[in-house]
Amino acid sequence: MTRRKYRLHDGKTGSALVVRVTPRASRNRIAEVLDDGTVRIHLTAAPVDGEANEKLIAFLAKILDVAKSRIEIVAGSTGRDKLISVVGMDAATLHKRIIAKLD
């Protein structure tokens, strides 16, 4: 069994959000929060050449009222399920803003 070497580093302060993206929707919206906490988001963008990822970041920045530079797709950039990092926002504030924008 090979042991993987890990490098430890300081992370940025913030919170994480798991989203499931539905591309090619009729409009951009937060559709629902699933039982496991995953946020379903519908986007008008097609999942081509990173277009949906760019639209997702712009949409979340607007919904959360933060700069796009504070939002990063940490995992899942090529799939529908993504892990999003929001720098400088605690989990309680993030949750409150998401719930307030539910459609």
Stockholm file with secondary structure:
# STOCKHOLM 1.0

chainA/1-103         MTRRKYRLHDGKTGSALVVRVTPRASRNRIAEVLDDGTVRIHLTAAPVDGEANEKLIAFLAKILDVAKSRIEIVAGSTGRDKLISVVGMDAATLHKRIIAKLD
#=GR chainA/1-103 SS CCCCCCCCCCCCSEEEEEEEEECSCSSCEEEEECTTSCEEEECSSCSSTTHHHHHHHHHHHHHHTSCGGGEEEEECTTSSEEEEEEETCCHHHHHHHHHHTBC
#=GC SS_cons         CCCCCCCCCCCCSEEEEEEEEECSCSSCEEEEECTTSCEEEECSSCSSTTHHHHHHHHHHHHHHTSCGGGEEEEECTTSSEEEEEEETCCHHHHHHHHHHTBC
//
